[in-house]
Amino acid sequence: MDIDDILREVDPSLDPIAGQETHDLQALTRAWIAERSAPELLAWPVGLFERVNQRITRQIETVEDMTGDMDPKTNFALIVIQTELERHKYLVRSFLRARIAKIDKHTLHYLSTPALRERLSDTELAYATRHQALLHNHYLSSFLGSFPANLQNLNDTAGNISMIDSPDLDSAVFVRLLRDGAVRGHGVDVDEIVKGEDGDVLILRWSDAKPLVEAGDAELV
């Protein structure tokens, strides 16, 4: 009996090879890797976290029901389920921490443009708005309050110079191609187009890789 058989016997809903749940775990892992690799905040995976949280809740309930059972077979199954639970919790925590770090670093950047605000979940949007309000109030009480009123804005763009700090879209990222096709890369001296094949791993500027990732032609690694 392997781990999959143990999980199926304890609770069929925890079957790791069930289509939707396997897909969700793979999607969560890819979202976590992509979020850690991309220099800017990626779109919030709508629906994925709700399903993952429901799975975590079911796992916790199963662990609570099984705790205290002295049967050796049940105890081993409990260890397996707890390990599976911790894996899901680790991915969720790491994914959210990566997103929060980007929100903290470039809060105004994401709040100032409607298209960028749509990348945040409702909870993240509320967090970012509160974070920016607290930061602005702190700056006002520390030093901005002594400046003229027209110099107290943190999102000033006078003189074609923006005070809003934004992510570096030319940061290097690694991508794996998911299908054959031409890949354009912008260099310092010259642009280049290379023929890529499914499975190739390339290093590109994020500005060049982003269209490929969004189109599903490549994934961040």
PyMOL commands that set and color helices and strands:
alter all, ss='L'
color gray80, all
select helices_A, chain A and resi 3-10+12-14+19-37+48-66+72-105+107-111+114-117+122-142+144-146+149-151+158-160+206-214
alter helices_A, ss='H'
color red, helices_A
select strands_A, chain A and resi 172-177+181-186+191-196+201-205+218-220
alter strands_A, ss='S'
color yellow, strands_A
deselect
rebuild
show_as cartoon
